[in-house]
Amino acid sequence: MSPTVIESVAAGLFALALLHTFSVSWFEKMGHRHPAHARLFHLLGEVEIVFGFWAIVLVITLMAIAGKTYALDYVDGRNYVEPLFVFAIMVVAASRPVLTAAKELTLTMTRAIPLPRAAAVYFATLSLIPLLGSLLTEPGAMTLAALLLRDLYYRHGPSLRLRYATLGVLFVNISIGGALTPFAAPPVLMVASVWGWDLAFMLRTFGEHVLPIVLLNAAAVTLMFRRELMAMPSEHSSAAASTVPLAMVLTHLALLAGIVVFAHHPPIFLGLMLLFLGVASAYPQFQDRILLREALLVAFFLAGLVMIGGLQQWWLKPLLEGLGPIEVYLGATALTAITDNAALTYLASQVPDLSDQVRYYVVAGALSGGGLTVIANAPNPAGMSILKPFFPDGVVGAGGLFLAALPPTLLTMAFFLLF
C-alpha cells in the first residue's frame, strides 16, 4: 500500500532528523566560527533537541496539510508516558543519596573481584549496574552508571579512546542488562503484556544470554584499558557515605522504588517526583545540583521521537512481515540504530500471528542494537547528557559512538545467534 502524503512527509522529516543527529558536531563548529549566532548553533547542536525540534516542524506541517484539528488530534493521541517516566526517574536517581547508595553497593561488591581497585570498580560499574537495571529500570541504571563514571573516571581526563570505548560498552550493556525482567527495558515492556512474557519467561529465555554478554563486554574493555585505569587517582573509598544520613538514603530509595512500581501511572510517579523535590528543597545540605535541565532535555528528545515515530509504521511494519527469523534479528538490530528500539518492538506487537521464534529475534535484535546510536535506546540520551561535557567541544560524535559500540554489539549478536 502506497504511503499517504502525510506519511511520506513524516518519513522525510524523520530522515532529516536522523541526518541532524549525525551532524551535531558540525553545528558546534559553526557556533565557534560565528560567535554572533553561537547560542543558536549550540542549541541546534544539542542532540537532545533534535527530535523535539523536528517534531515541532512536523506539527506545523500537519497543520498546513491537514488542518489544526487533525494535527492536535494526532499530538493528543500519542503516548508520552515513557518520556515523563524517564524524566522522573532521572531526576530522582541522580540525587546524592541514591548515588551514594549505588556507589556503596558497587564498591562493596568489587571487593570480591580479583582486580586492582580502580579496574575492579570500573568493571563493576559497566556490568553490575546495567544488570541492576532489570530492577531499577534502564533509565535509572544509565543515570547512576554515567554519574559514577563521571565522578570516578571521566573527570580525571582519560584518553579519548577510553572515553568512547566506555560509552559504547555502557550503552550496549544497559540495553541488554534490563532484559532479565519484563518491565525494565523499554523494548521488552512494549511487548511483554501483549505476548504474555512474565518474569519466569524473561529469566529462562534471555537470562542465559544477558549475563555472560554483559560480563564479557565489561571484562573486554577493562582488560583493554587496564594500564590507564590503574594509573588514575584512587578515589574509590566509602568516605562519601557519611555525608548522607541513612534515613535520607532510605527515603530517596523509597521514592525511587515508588516511581518504578507506578511506571505506567504518570499522576502517581510525577507526584512522587514532586515529593522528592520538596524533600530535596527541605534538606539541601544532602543534595548536589538536581539534574532538571538534563532530564528535561532527555524527555524533550523522547517526546519528539514518539511524535515523529508514530507515522513511520507504513514502512516498518511490512518490512518485519516480509523477513524470516534470522533476517528479523539482523534487520531489527540494524533498524534499532536509526529508530528507538521500543518503537520497533511496539510495531512488532501489532503484527498478528508472529511465531515465537520471530518474536524472540525481534526483541533480541532491538536489545542488541541499542547501543549503536544515541537514539537507539531510550536511556541513551540520559547517559549522553551526563558524560558529553568530557568530550571535545562537549559533543559525542555519532561516528565515534558507533565505532565504539560496534565490538560489544558484534559480541552480543554472536551470542544471540550461536548460543
HELIX and SHEET records of a PDB file:
HELIX    1   1 VAL A    5  THR A   21  1                                  17    
HELIX    2   2 VAL A   24  ARG A   33  1                                  10    
HELIX    3   3 PRO A   35  HIS A   37  5                                   3    
HELIX    4   4 ALA A   38  LEU A   44  1                                   7    
HELIX    5   5 VAL A   47  ALA A   66  1                                  20    
HELIX    6   6 LYS A   68  GLY A   77  1                                  10    
HELIX    7   7 VAL A   81  ALA A   93  1                                  13    
HELIX    8   8 ARG A   96  THR A  110  1                                  15    
HELIX    9   9 ARG A  117  LEU A  136  1                                  20    
HELIX   10  10 GLU A  138  LEU A  152  1                                  15    
HELIX   11  11 TYR A  154  HIS A  156  5                                   3    
HELIX   12  12 LEU A  160  GLY A  177  1                                  18    
HELIX   13  13 GLY A  178  LEU A  180  5                                   3    
HELIX   14  14 PRO A  186  TRP A  195  1                                  10    
HELIX   15  15 LEU A  199  THR A  205  1                                   7    
HELIX   16  16 GLY A  207  MET A  224  1                                  18    
HELIX   17  17 ARG A  226  MET A  230  1                                   5    
HELIX   18  18 ALA A  239  THR A  243  5                                   5    
HELIX   19  19 LEU A  246  VAL A  261  1                                  16    
HELIX   20  20 PRO A  266  ALA A  282  1                                  17    
HELIX   21  21 PRO A  284  PHE A  286  5                                   3    
HELIX   22  22 LEU A  292  GLY A  309  1                                  18    
HELIX   23  23 GLN A  313  GLU A  321  1                                   9    
HELIX   24  24 PRO A  325  THR A  336  1                                  12    
HELIX   25  25 ASN A  341  SER A  349  1                                   9    
HELIX   26  26 ASP A  356  SER A  368  1                                  13    
HELIX   27  27 ASN A  380  LEU A  387  1                                   8    
HELIX   28  28 LYS A  388  PHE A  390  5                                   3    
HELIX   29  29 PRO A  392  GLY A  394  5                                   3    
HELIX   30  30 ALA A  398  LEU A  418  1                                  21    
END                                                                             
